[in-house]
Amino acid sequence: MNPEINMMELLQATVDEGASDLHIRVGVPPMLRIHGHLTPLDSPPLTQEDTEALSRAITAEDKLQEIDRCGGADFALPFGDLARFRVSVFKERGHFGIVLRQIPNKLLSLDQIGLPEQVKELLFKPRGLILVTGPTGSGKTTTLASMIDIINQERDVHIITVEDPVEYYHPHKKSVVTQREIGHDVPSFAEAIRRALRQDPDVILVGEMRDLETMQAAITAAETGHLVFATLHTTGAAATVDRIVDAFPTDQQEQVRTQLSVGLVAVISQLLLARVDKPGRVAAFEIMISTPSIRSRIRDNKTFQISSDIQTGAKFGMISLDSHLMDLYLNGLISYDDLVTKSQDPDTLVQKLKDELQARR
């Protein structure tokens, strides 16, 4: 074991550099992901002994047993008052590997995240389902934590969060906050939601709707008079609705469409893109707010028409991903490459951009 390799120092470097992730693997130096790019630390490549010692330094005995049994384990790791980390320790080619995702201690306001003011109104709804969607690493957890923090500050309600693992700690403010961790406090998301309904909740946060049972429980909770927040790994409102409906058996899909048409309040899809004006990343959003027209599209299985409602729904606080990407590009925040590759309809977007630039001349 290289005596110079110390996990506390690696975590400190991650915080100091503002990195989102720390990668520890045999054969390369520790790597930091800074503004989306992997950067090696100035240190020799890690050996098998190094990665095993670093893994054992932060992993509890029950999690080491889980690694032996299942090949990997996930958990949260506090780092003093500076940060918390979401940790994944795993085996690869017989060696230990670790990825640590930094969870900043300071929550952002909706304005700092880049969400419009209308989104705040959603947080005061008495019931319904609000979904925050996007690929892994797009900032969904941060957005949800910020939303929960606003409710915690401004509403006197009972908030229950169900997470795997608990990432942001929410102290009681105006609300009472109950945070339950999968594996420690409760065996599964679905079980946690079912139990939550007996615990007088007003707001329920479901860390991830990863299976049919959890989706069913979340939709039911939203129907029965609770405001439910959840995440999905989808991009775009239409794809999100389709993903949920398609998870159910064919003979239940019509009923689920009806439930979603009534219960779905909003879908916020987000991507994180590298900034070109300065170091850092910026979020691009698509926001769908449920309207009578969108509700009928969901009910009648015409989700492909939702995007045209979003394009014309600015007065309701809606924004399409492509128009937000265009704004970011015209304001000099993202590259032309990201504008085109991340858009949902590149051909139309490129034509609109040409027209816009023509009109500005």
N, C-alpha and C positions, 0 to 999 in steps of 0.2 A: 504493500500500500504506500503510495506516494504521500509522505508526511505533509507536503504543502497543500494537498487537496483537502479542503475542509468545507462541509456542507453549509455551515453558518456564513462563511465568507462568500460562497457561491450565491446564497440567497441575498446577501447584502449587495453583491455586484448586480444581481437581477433588479433589485429595488433602485440602486444608484443609477443604473443605465436606463431606467424606465422601460425595461423589457417586458413583453407580455408573457413569454415562456422561457423556461430553462430546460435544455435537452441534455441528458447524461447518457452516453453510449460508449461501449468498448471501441477503441480504435481511433477516436477523435477527441479533441479537447472539449470541455463543456461548451455548449453553444447557446447563445441568447437570441431570441427572436425580437428584433428591434424594428418597429414600424413595418412589420410584415416580412423582414428579411433575416435569415439566420446568419449570425456573426460569431466566429469562434473566439473564446477568451484566450488571452496570451498565456497558454499553459501547455504542457506536454499532453499527447494523447492518453486517454484513460485506459487502464488495464482492466482485466476481468476482476482482479482483487479490488481495484478502486471502486468500480461501479457497485460491487457487492457490499463493500464497507459503507459507501454513501447510502445505499438502499436501507441497510440494517440500521443506520444511524437515525433514520426518521420514521421507520415502519414498526408499528406495534406488533406484538407476538401474534395476535389473532389475525392480523392482516398478512403476516409472513406465512401463516398456515394456509390462508386463502390463496396466496400466490402459488404455494406448492400444489394446492388442490385444483385451482382454476387457471393458473398461468398468469394471473395479474390481480391487482387490487387497487381501488380508488379510495381516497380519503382527503380530508381537509387538514392543512397544517398551519397553525398560527406562527407568525414570525414577529414576536414582540408587539409593539404598538405600530410597527411600520406597515405590515401587510399580512394577508393570509394567502395561502397557496392551495390550489386544487391539484392534488398529486395523483399520478397514475404510475405505479411501479409494476413492471411486467418482465416476463422472460422472453428473450429473443435469441435464437441459436444457442440456447442453454445458458446465456449470460443474463445478468440483471440490466434493465434499462429503466430510466425514469424520465417522465415529462412533468414539469411543474408549471402550472398556469397561475400567474399572479392575479390576485383579486385585490384591487386597491382598497384602502380603508375609507377613502373619501368618496361619498356618493355624489354623482353629478346632478345638476338640475336638468329639466327637460330641454331648456334653452341651450345648455352646454352640450347635450347629446345631439341637438339639432332638430328636435321634434317641435312642430308648431304648437302654439298655445291651445288650439282646439282640443288637442289630445288630453289636456288636463281635465277638461269637462267630463271625459269618459270615466275618470277616477271617482266621480261622485254619483255614478249610476247606482241604483239600488240593487240591480241584479243583472245577470247576463254573462256571456263568455267573451273575454278579450284575449286574442292570440297574438303573441310576438313570435315571428318566424324568421328563418334565415339559416344559412349554412353554419357549421361549427366555427366558432371564433369570430362571429359577426357582431358580438356585443349584446346578445339577447338577454343574458343574465344581468348585465349592468343596467340595461333599460328597465327590466322588470323590478330590480332592486330600487331603482330611483323612483319608480311609480309607487311601490309599496311605501317608500320613505315619505312621499308626499301625503299619502293617505294617513300614515302614522302621525304626521305632524298636524294634519288639518281636520281629521274626522275622529269622533269618539266611537270606535268600533272594535270588534275582535277580529284580528287578522291571524289566519293559520297558514304557515308556509310548509310545504312538503318538498324536501330537496334531497339530492343524492350527489355529493354531500351538501350540508348547509354551507353556503359560501359567504354571503354578507350577513353579519350579525345585526339585527334590528333591536335596539333597546326600546322599552316601552316609552312612548311619548304621550300623545293625546290618546292613542289607541293602546290596547293590550295586544302583544304579539307572541304567538306560540309558534316555535320553529321545531319541526320534527324531521329527523334524519332517517332515510331509508337504511335498514340494516342495523341501526342502533336503537331507534325509538319505535320503529314500526317496520314490518317485513316488506311492504310493497306500496307503490303509489295508490293503487286502487283501494287497498285496505285502509290506507291513511285517509283518503277522501271519504270513504264510507264512515269511518270513525269520526271524522271531522264534523259530519252532519249532526252528531250527538253532542257536540261541544260548543253549541251556540255561536257559530261563526257568522260574520257578516261578509268577510273577504277571505277567499282561499287562493293561495298561489300553488300551482302544481308545477314543480321544476321541469318535468318533461312528460308529454303525452306519448309514451313510447309503445303502448300496446292497446288492444281493443278494450280490455277491461278498464284501463285508466281513462280512455276516451269516453266510454259509457258513463263512468262515475262522474267525470268532470261535466259532461253535458247535463246529467241529471241534477247535479249540484247547482248549475246555473239556472236550470228550470225551476228549482224549488226555492228561489228567492235569495240566492247568494251571488255576489260578484266574484267570478272565477277568472284568474289569470293563468295562462299556460303557454308553453313553447312547443314548436314543431320545427323539424328540419326541412321546411319547404320554402320556396321563394314565390311570392305573389299570392293574392287572395284567392283567385280561382283555383290554383293548384292546391292550396291549403284545404279548401272546402272539399275538393275531389279526393284528396288524400284521406280525410276523415271518413267520408262516405264509403270509399273503396275498402276501408279496413273492416267494414261490417259485412256479414253474410248478405247475399243478394236479397233474400226475403225481408231483411230489416232496413234496406237502404232508403226506401221511400219514407219510412217513419223517421229515420235519422235526418233526412233532408228537411222534413217538417220541423223537427226539433231545432235544427240549426237555423232555419229561416226565422224562427221565433226567438231563439236564445242568443244567437251570435250578435255581439254589439260592434266589434271592430276586429280587423286583422291588420297588424302593423308588420310589414316585412322589411328587413334591413340587411344591408351589406356594408362591410368596412373596406374602404379603398385607400390606397396610398395617396397622400397629398403631393402635389407637385410644387406648391408655393413655399412650403417649409416642411421640416421633418414632422412626421406624424401621420395619422389616418383620419379620414372623415367618413361619416355614415351617410349612406344613400337610403331613402325610405320609399316604400309604397304604403299608403294609408287608405284602407277601405273602412268607411263607416256605414253601418247597416241602415238602409233607407227602405221604404215600401217597395221600390223597384228592385233593389238588390234582394230583398227577402223573397219576392216572387221568382226571381231568377234561380235562387237556391232551391226553392220548393219545386219548381218546374223542371229541374235538372238542366238549366241553361246557363251553367257557370261560365261558359265561354263568352257570354255577353257582359260579364261583370266588369271587364277592363274598360269597356266603353262608358259604363256608368261612372267609373272612377275618374276617367278623363273629363267628364262633364260635371263632376261633383265637387268642384272647388268650394262652392258656397257652404257645403256641409263639412268642410275641413279635409276633403280627400285630396290625395296627390298620387299621380302614377309614378312608378319607378323611373320610366324613361324621361318624364318631364323634370323629375328631380335631378337625374343624371345630367340632363342638358343644362339646368341651372348651375350645377356644380362646375361643369366644364366651361360655360360662358363666364363664370366668375373666377376662372383660373385656378380651381382647386384640384381638379383631377385631369388625367391624361386623356388624349383622344382615344388611345387604345382601350382604356377602361370604359370610356363612354360607350364604345361600340360593342366590346365583348360582354359587358355586364347588362346590356339593354335587352328587353324582351322582344322588341321588334326593330332590329338594327336598320333595316332598309328604310322604314318610315322615319326613324329618328335622324338618319343621315340626311334625308331629303328636307326634313324640318329645319335641321341645322343650317343647310345651304340657304334655305329661304330666309331664315332669321339673320344670317350674316349678310345676305343680299340687301335685306330691308334696312340694315344698320349703315350701309354704305351711303 
